[in-house]
Amino acid sequence: MSLMTYLENDGQKPLTKEEIKAFEEKYQFRFPPELKALYLKQNGGLLDECGISEDDCFLAEVYPLISHDDDHDEILTVKKLLKWQKQDKLIPMEYIPFCADEAGDNYYLNIKNQGIYYISHEFFDEFEEDPENCKIAGSFQEFDEMIIDLEE
């Protein structure tokens, strides 16, 4: 399956190619085609009962890349998360958050090796010791193919 299959239509308008390109240029990386396609369809949103395995938390949402409504400061966007990441310096800027599970832990795209990393608040020290311990997929496409239906 794929994240796009489980993305709820919650009224988030799609991003334009220009908005995505501007974001990529600002942060000096390129989105994998599958993730770019998702943002061109819809700017993030809630996910409907899917996950990586039956033993893990459900995937809850794909973060919007940017907010089209500056009045909604409470909306977590990739842009806002990266701003905080840069300020607190705990997670290197080569990790781009794109998705969260129901426990509030994040999935990141590593822009250097294109791998997908799961960084749990509970086990953050594992990431600090060796980020490769948190790698769950070699690419976004591989991650996307791992998504399974968890509807009960």
C-alpha positions as CSV (number, residue, x, y, z in Angstrom):
1,M,0.0,0.0,0.0
2,S,1.1,3.6,0.3
3,L,0.5,6.7,2.5
4,M,-1.5,8.3,-0.3
5,T,-4.0,5.4,-0.1
6,Y,-4.7,6.2,3.6
7,L,-4.6,10.0,3.4
8,E,-8.0,11.4,4.5
9,N,-9.5,14.1,2.3
10,D,-9.8,16.8,5.0
11,G,-9.9,19.8,2.7
12,Q,-6.2,20.5,2.6
13,K,-5.6,22.0,-0.8
14,P,-2.7,20.5,-2.8
15,L,0.6,22.3,-3.1
16,T,1.8,23.7,-6.4
17,K,5.0,22.5,-8.0
18,E,6.3,26.0,-7.4
19,E,5.6,25.8,-3.7
20,I,7.4,22.5,-3.4
21,K,10.3,23.7,-5.5
22,A,10.7,26.8,-3.3
23,F,10.7,24.6,-0.2
24,E,13.3,22.3,-1.7
25,E,15.5,25.2,-2.7
26,K,15.3,26.8,0.7
27,Y,16.4,23.5,2.5
28,Q,18.6,22.3,-0.4
29,F,17.2,18.9,-1.1
30,R,14.8,17.1,-3.4
31,F,11.7,15.2,-2.2
32,P,11.4,11.6,-3.4
33,P,8.9,11.4,-6.3
34,E,6.3,9.5,-4.2
35,L,6.3,12.1,-1.4
36,K,6.2,15.0,-3.9
37,A,3.2,13.3,-5.6
38,L,1.4,13.1,-2.2
39,Y,2.0,16.9,-1.6
40,L,0.8,17.7,-5.1
41,K,-2.4,15.7,-4.3
42,Q,-2.9,17.1,-0.8
43,N,-0.8,19.2,1.6
44,G,-0.6,16.5,4.2
45,G,-3.4,15.4,6.5
46,L,-4.7,12.7,8.8
47,L,-4.2,9.1,7.9
48,D,-6.8,6.4,8.2
49,E,-5.8,3.3,10.2
50,C,-2.5,2.3,8.7
51,G,0.9,1.5,10.0
52,I,4.2,-0.3,9.5
53,S,3.3,-3.4,11.5
54,E,0.4,-4.6,13.7
55,D,2.6,-4.3,16.8
56,D,3.4,-0.6,16.3
57,C,1.3,2.6,16.7
58,F,-1.0,3.7,13.9
59,L,0.4,6.3,11.6
60,A,-1.6,9.4,12.5
61,E,-0.7,12.1,10.0
62,V,1.5,13.4,7.2
63,Y,2.6,16.9,8.2
64,P,1.6,19.7,5.8
65,L,4.7,21.1,4.2
66,I,3.6,24.7,4.8
67,S,0.5,26.5,6.1
68,H,-1.7,28.5,3.7
69,D,-3.4,30.1,6.7
70,D,-1.1,32.1,8.9
71,D,-3.9,32.4,11.4
72,H,-3.5,28.8,12.5
73,D,-0.3,28.8,14.5
74,E,-1.2,25.5,16.1
75,I,-0.9,23.6,12.9
76,L,2.3,21.6,12.8
77,T,4.0,21.9,9.5
78,V,7.3,20.6,8.2
79,K,8.4,24.2,7.9
80,K,7.6,24.9,11.6
81,L,9.1,21.6,12.8
82,L,12.3,22.4,10.9
83,K,12.5,25.8,12.4
84,W,12.3,24.3,15.9
85,Q,14.8,21.6,14.9
86,K,17.2,24.2,13.9
87,Q,16.7,26.1,17.2
88,D,17.1,23.2,19.5
89,K,19.9,21.4,17.6
90,L,19.0,18.0,18.8
91,I,18.3,16.5,15.4
92,P,20.6,17.4,12.5
93,M,19.0,19.4,9.7
94,E,19.6,16.6,7.3
95,Y,16.5,14.9,8.8
96,I,13.2,16.2,7.4
97,P,10.1,15.3,9.5
98,F,7.2,14.3,7.3
99,C,4.9,11.9,9.3
100,A,3.9,11.2,12.9
101,D,2.4,8.2,14.6
102,E,-0.5,8.3,17.2
103,A,2.1,8.5,20.0
104,G,3.5,11.7,18.6
105,D,6.8,10.1,17.4
106,N,8.1,11.2,14.0
107,Y,9.3,9.7,10.8
108,Y,12.1,11.5,9.0
109,L,13.6,11.6,5.5
110,N,17.4,11.8,5.6
111,I,18.2,14.1,2.7
112,K,21.8,12.7,2.4
113,N,21.1,9.0,2.1
114,Q,17.3,9.2,1.3
115,G,16.6,6.7,4.1
116,I,13.6,6.8,6.4
117,Y,14.2,7.1,10.2
118,Y,11.8,6.6,13.1
119,I,12.8,8.7,16.1
120,S,10.9,7.9,19.3
121,H,10.9,10.4,22.2
122,E,11.1,7.4,24.5
123,F,14.3,6.1,22.9
124,F,15.9,9.3,21.7
125,D,19.2,8.2,23.2
126,E,19.4,5.4,20.6
127,F,19.2,8.0,17.9
128,E,21.9,10.1,19.6
129,E,24.2,7.1,20.0
130,D,23.8,5.8,16.4
131,P,21.2,7.2,14.1
132,E,21.4,4.1,11.9
133,N,19.7,2.2,14.7
134,C,16.6,4.2,13.9
135,K,16.6,3.6,10.1
136,I,13.6,1.6,9.1
137,A,13.8,1.9,5.3
138,G,16.4,2.6,2.7
139,S,14.1,4.9,0.7
140,F,10.7,6.6,0.8
141,Q,9.5,4.1,-1.8
142,E,10.6,1.2,0.4
143,F,8.8,2.9,3.4
144,D,5.7,3.5,1.3
145,E,5.6,-0.2,0.4
146,M,5.8,-1.2,4.1
147,I,2.4,0.5,4.9
148,I,-0.3,-1.9,5.9
149,D,-4.0,-1.6,6.7
150,L,-4.6,-1.7,10.4
151,E,-8.4,-1.4,10.3
152,E,-9.9,-3.6,12.9
